Amino acid sequence: MTAINTFAEWIASTPIIQDTVPQDMARDALLDTLACICAGLDEPASVIVRQTISDWGAGTSSLIGATDKVSTPWAAMANATAAHALDLDDWDYTSHCHISAVLIPALLALGEQLECSGAQFLDAFIVGVEITMRIGEVVNPDHLNNGWHPTSTIGALGAAASCARLYGLDSNKSAAALSLATSMGAGSIAQFGTMAKPTHAGLAAQSGVVAASLAAAGISAAGDTLDGAWGFINLRTPSINNDFSSLKDKLGAPYAVEQHGLIKKRYACCGGIHRSIDGLRQLRAKNGLRVDDIASVIVRLPAPEANYLNVAIPDNEMQARFSIHYCLAVVLLEGSLSISDFTLEAISRPQVRALIPLIFLEPFDIEGQETNKPIGPPHTIIVNLTNGNQLEIAVEHAMGWPQEPFSEEDLASKFYEHCTPIFGVDNTKVIFSMIHNFKEMKNICALQNYLNKRGADN
């Protein structure tokens, strides 16, 4: 049996998932993703996508923060692009996908079209995460290190799985949806630092909706496009052993979202920088450091991560999100890092630019090391002081990781901070309450009716 067939049988035959823990994790992912969408709505990539799709006709699915309704794939694309626009959305260290930024918009769009219940939505999200992470377990880190952007490549498959589940497709049609998604998902890390990167999330969400919809209508597809000779894995990551033999026993035992968790973000930049940010913040606060105390900062990190974080002097705010030099220079100056630090004006500040030459990377090769930990080797931050002393800290988990999770208060704070400017105070409170009782909601259109009331009570 091929991997696609194994996945498809599980998608079609698994009873609706009612376990409290994964349901709550799915609910929290919805809260977090809505916050990220609201924060990213007015970013250039989000605006351009919305303006572009506005010429493609009306439909049944909502654009968040707008009264417009467009066709389901375009709503998924627009909302997913906004979710990933600031790189503030969650991700995981197994698939290396920004899972929720892809799955949540796809499910909101299709769920509105199908008038699904909250329980069906949460169930479909858990299923999509399962497929995404299990594929990631096999293909990564090679897939990422070979230059593919998993949010786009694997994300399309996860979205197709979620949408197939929401449609209630049988195993044959679920297999077709996954197979079609292998023909759609693509994207290179060469796009990091450009508007194309958040658009990757949009394209993956759109692909999942289209793949499942075509399969539901009867389009058939090959069953070996994931692990066959000419499949996804052999073509895109030929160096790995594409062995899915243990897959059947792993699906849902436990659920991948519980096993691996979702990493939530405090900072609007690449997740690969967060451990270094936290480490430098701790050293700065604990030792009362000032800028004049710093001679240099050395960051020791795995070479594959350094390869896409090594933009020393960013030219724009998108590049700044992948510049570990810039992010740490801001931390040296301000003690933290906020969304406001990612504007053209902010990245041009002379006092920040003056600190960038103090940041040095020391990448290390992880080949032959103990790399079976899901998070990989820690980041080590070394601060050399002007008085000759040296401070050092190793950070294995950043804040927001499953090992250092957001509290309920952290998540609520992020939600209200970013949603209130879009929906207004009263509507934001209503939306928060509705999501906390989401599994009881009979029709998610009740939620969508609030998600398009931008500024209604401002």
N, C-alpha and C positions, 0 to 999 in steps of 0.2 A: 504494500500500500504506500502511495506517495505521501509526502508531508502534507500537501494540500488536501488530500482526501482524509487524512487523519484529523487535521484541523477542522475540516468541513463537517465531519461526522460529530465531532465534539460540539461545534457551534449549533448544529441542528438538533442534537439529542439531549443536551444537558438541560435539566429542569431549570426554571427561572431561579436565579440566584437570590436568595433571601437572607443570607448570612449577614449578621449585623455589621461585623468589622469591614468587609469589603464594600458593603453598601454605604457605610459612613465615610469610607475613604473616597468613594465615588462622589458622594455629596460634597465633601470638602474640596475635591478637584473642581467641581462645578462652581463653588464659591470663589476659589482662587482664580479660575480661568475667566470668570465674569469680571473680576477686578482687573485682570490683565487686559481684557478686551477694552474696558472703559479707559484704562490708562493709555492704551495705544490707538484709540479711535481717530485722533487728530494728527497722528504721525503721517509723514508724506506717503509712505507706501500704502497705508490704510486708505487714505483719502483718494489716491490715484486708482486703487482697485475699485472702490465704491463708485467713483465717477465713471470708470470704464464700463462696469457691468450695468450701470443705469441705462445704457443705450440698448441693452439686450432683452428688454421686455419685462413685464410684470409677472408675478407668480404667487405662490402660496406661503413663502417663507420670509421671515422677518430679518431685517438688518438691525442689529442692536443699536439703540440710541437714535433710531430713525423710524418714521412712519411708513417708509417704503416697504413693499413686499416684492420680492424677486423670485426667480426660479430657484429651486432647492439647491442645485450645485453651486450657483453663484452666491447665495446667502452663506453657504458653508465656506466658500473661498474667502469672501470679504471678512466674515467674522473671525476666521482662523488667522488671516493675515494680521488683523488688529491684535489678536491674542498674542502673537509672537513678535509684534513690532518693536517692543522695548526690551526683548529678551528677559522679561520679568516672570515668565511662565514656567511651570514645573517641567522636570525632566527626570530621567532615571539613568543609572550607571550601567544598566544591563543592555538595553536597546540603544542607548545614547540618543533617544528620541525626546522631543518635546511632545509627550504623548497627549496631554490634555488639550493643548492648543490645537491639535488636529481632531481628536475624537469628539470633544465637547461641541464645537461648532457644527461638525457633521451631524451629530445626533440632534442638536437643537433644530437644525434646518429640516432634516428628514422627519424628526419626531413631530414637528409642527404640521408637516404635510400629512402624516399618517395619524395625527391626533393621538399619539401614544400616551400612556400613563407615566407617572414619575417612576414607578417600580420597573417598568419596561426600559426606561431610559437608563436607570442605574445598572440594571442587568446587562444591557448592551455595552455600556462603558466597561464594565468588569471583563466582559468577553473580549472586547477589543484590546484591552491592556494585556490580557492573557496571551493572545496571539502575537502582539507586538514584542513582548518581553521574551517569549519562548523562541521566537526567531532571533532576537538579539543575543540570546544565550549561545546560539550556534555560530552566528556570523561575526560577532564582535570579540575582541577589538579590531580584528583584521579589516573588516568592512569599513569602519571609520578611518583607520590608519591608512587605508588605500585611497582615501580621498572622497569617499561617498558621504553624503549628508543623510544620516539615518532618519531624521524627521521627515524627509521627503521620500526616501526609498522604502524603509520599513513602515513608516507612518501611513503610507497609502494602503498597505496590506492591513494594518490595524484598523483603519477607518472602514475598509471594505468588510472586515469581520464584524465590526460594530453595527454597520448598516444592514448587513445580511441578517444578523440576529434581530434587529429591530423589525425588519420585514417579516421575520418568521420563515425564512427560506429553508427548504429541505437540504439534505446533504449535497445533492447534485448541483443545485443552484448556488449554494454557499461555496462550493468548490469553484464554480464558474466565476463568482465574484472575486475570490482570492486570485484566481488565475488572471483575470482581466486586470487586477490591480498590479500584478507583476509587470504588465505591459505599460503601466502608467507611471509608477513611482520612479523618479530619477532626481538627481541633484548632487552637485559637487560642493565640497567645502571651499572651493575657489570663490564661491559667492559670499562667504563670511565677510562681514563688514560692508555689505551693500544692501540695497532695498530688496534684492532678490531673495535674501535669506528668509525674512519673514514671509515672503510670498511663497516659499517652499511649503510652509505649513498650510497656506491657503490652497495650493495646488494638491497637496496630499489629501486634505479634507474633501475637496471637490472630487478627486479621483475615487475616494471611497464611496461617495454618494453615487457617482456615475456607474462605477463597477457593479455595485449591488443592485442598482435600478435596472441596468441592462440585463443582469443575470435574472432578476425577478421577471423581466419581460420575456425571457427565453433564450438570450444569447448564450451559446455554449463556448467552452474554451478547453485547452489542453490541461491535463491533470498533473503534468510533471514540470511546470514552469517555475517551481521553487527549487527542487532538489534533483531535477533531471540533468542529463548530459548538457543540454542547452538551457538550463534553468537559471534562475536568479543568482543562485550561489556560485555555480561554476563559472558563470560569465562575469560576475562582479567581484567575487572573492575566491579566485581559483586556488589560492594557497591553503585553504582550510579543508578539513575533513567534514564534508556535509552530512554528518551522521545524525539522523532524526530517529534512530531506532528506539531510543528511550522516551520519545516524545509522548506516546500515548499514556504512559504511566505518570507523567509529570503534569498533564493538563488538569488544572483545578485541584491539585493535591500537594501543597496548598495552592490557593489562588496566587498568581504571580504578583498581583498588586499588594498582597500581604507579605509574601516572601521577600520581595525586593523593595517595595515602597516607592513612593514618588517624592522627589526632591523639590521642595518649594523654595522660592527665591526671595531674598531680602534686597538684593541689588540688581539693577537693570543692566546686567552685563553677562557675558558668557559664564556659565556655571563652572568652567575650568579655572576661573580666577578667584572664586569665592573663598576657597580655603586660605589662599594667600592674603586676601583682604582681611579675613577674620584674624589670622595670625598677626599681621602688622597692627591691626587695631588693638589687639590684646597687649602687645609689647608697648605700644605707644601709651595706652591708658595706664597700664600697671606701673610703668617707669616714669610717667609724667614727662614724656619726651616732647621737645619742641623742635621745630625745623632746624634751628641752629645747632642742635645736638647731633645731627645725622651726618656721618661721612659717606656712608653708602648702605644700600640694602641689596642683599643677595637672596635670590629665590632659587632653591633647588627643587626641580619638578620633573616628572617624566618627559622624555624627549617628544613623544607624540603630542602631548598637550602643548608644549612650547612651540611646536611647529605652526599652530594656528593662533597663538596668542602673542606672537613676537612682532607686533606693529608698534615700534617704539614711539613714534610721533604721529598720531592720527591726523588725517586731513579733514575728517568729518565725524559727526556723532556716531555713525554706524561703525566706523573703524574703531572709535574709542571704546566701544563695547567689547572689542577683542584685543585691546591693548592693555596688557598687564602692567606695563610701564606707566601708562596714564592713570589707571585706576589706583595704583599704589601711590603715585605722586599726589593724587587728591587726598588719599587717606593720610599721608604725611602732613599735608597742609591743614585738613579740616577734621581729621579724626574719624570720618565716616565717608559714605558715598551715597548720593541720592539721585533720583531721576533728573533733577535740575542740573546735575553735573554733566549731562549728556546733551548739550546744545552747542552750536557753533561758537557762541560767545564763551561758554564755559571752557571748552577745550582750548581756546585761544588765550586763556589767562596767562600772562607772563610769569606770575608767581608759581603756577603749576608747571609750565614748560621748563622753568629753571630747575625743578626737582627731578624731571625725567632722567637726566644723565646720571643721577645717583642710583638708579635702579638697574640691577644686573641679573640676568638669568644664567643659571648653571644647569642645563638639561642633563639628565642622566638616562642611560640606556636601560630599559627594564627587561631586556631579553635575558633569560636565564635566572631572573629573580623570582621570588615568590609572588605570583601575580593572580592567584586564584581568589584573592579577596575581591568582592564585587566592586569595591571603591578604588582599588589600585593603591600604589604607594603614596604616602603622605607628602604634602608640601612642607619644606623646611625653609623658614624665613630667618635670615641672619642680618642683624642690624649692627653695623660698625659705627661706633660713636667717635666724635671728634676728640674725646679725651683718651682714646685708645682702648676703651672697654668694648666688649662685644656681647650682644644679646641674641638668644636663639630660641626658636620655638618650632615644633613640628606639629602640623595640623592634619589630622586624618579625616575629620568630619567637619563640614561647614555648618553653620546655623541653617536650619531648614531641612537638613538631611534626616533620614529616618532615625539615625542615632542621636540627633539633636533636633527633634521635631518642633515645628510651630506649635505653640499652645493654642487653645481655642481663642484666647484673647488676641494672639498674634494674627491669626487668620481673620478674625472679625475686624481688627484694626486695618489690615490691608484692604479688606473688602470695602469698608466704609470710606477709607481714604480715597480710593479711586472711583468708586461707584457714585458717591454722593454728588460730585460735580456734574455727573452725567444725568442721573435720574432725579436728583433733588432729595432732600432729607426724608420726607415722608415716604416716597416711593421706594427709596433704598431700604428703609426699615421693613416695608411690606415684602420686598423681594427676599431679604435675608430670612424673614420668618417663613416664607413659602418654601425656600430651599431647605430649611431645617426640617420641614415636614414633607419633603419632596416625595418620599416613597408612598405617601397617602394620596398624592394628587392623581385624580382620575384622568385629567387631560392637560398636558403641559402647555397647551395654548393659553391657559389661565396665567401662567408665568410670562409667556411671550407678550401678553397684553400689557404687562408692566415694563418689559425690556425695551419697548419702543417709545416710552414716554420721556424723552430727553428734556430735562430741565422743567418738568411739569409744575413743580412747586418751588422753583428757585425765585 
